[in-house]
């Protein structure tokens, strides 16, 4: 037999391993020092009350006459309809069967690639969420990297010489926190339609957008229904990182090669999954109720307060950054020309603050650094104060 040798082409991700090692070594040498963790991309606030109530009720259903066995593979109608209605609030008209419930964005970001030939060229805007590259390396697809940088505010646009069949766009972006405007997204949509490409839009952080003018969904852009699919998650929106639920929107108008992508995904799901658990889908549906929306926005407000606190410190220090406003990440240029790891070590050793070195998200992340806003308000405030004291000239 033969194994998939493409796995040999995967770069071992040293980033989080290296961070953990350096942090563990520091903690061992300094057991009395409290670490302030602004590195993690995981949420810290618990699920909101509306979700917890719905989960409890669903557990009780499973104990009695409302027991549910197998769920529909593509998602329960009650949840698909709730998500359809959520989009309708933004004037995006979807059919419920254009919404597919998933166990989270990661699962679908990887699985969706089964629909695409391995000959396709993939375009990733770097710095990028590492799964886009790795999932395609596993399939052996060629990858072109479009480098983002300070000069384009980490929001690169397509150029005439770009040749790609699958495009990844993540907005609000992890790791940079940058958000595409309507005009920027329109250029990517036009590129995809003109070049017969498919755009995979990762909207995992859409709930953090506060500027009215910034699109929450690619389907707010004219032309997207013929070139895009959207992958979304309740992980950061509603604290579902450990509970697991997300959704993928595939318009029925998305066709390539004489094939319908929505129909292909129905065929894929009905073959390869037995759906997401009833209990979890009930909890997820509660996110889209008026009470659920109010409560998840309250949690997001707390994370945003963290961002405001750190941005005020960065402004005081005159450090360049992007993100923070419509996203739970702040991406800074390391001060005094420091490298990402040099800055990491400085913050760890001098003020016990942990962030994420930018080069872990692609070569052009070197010299940059990511702070996550998912930590506790008290730790974030202390981290901001210590950073000002350390870096003030
Ligand atoms: N997409 C982006 C950009 C992310 O940052 C993450 C998680 O951090 C995911 C997808 C994965 O989300 P999920 O927890 O739904 O798998």
Boltz pocket constraint, residues with backbone or C-beta under 6 A from the ligand:
constraints:
  - pocket:
      binder: B
      contacts: [[A, 41], [A, 103], [A, 104], [A, 105], [A, 106], [A, 107], [A, 129], [A, 170], [A, 172], [A, 173], [A, 174], [A, 202], [A, 204], [A, 232], [A, 233], [A, 234], [A, 235], [A, 240], [A, 241], [A, 245], [A, 246]]
      max_distance: 6.0
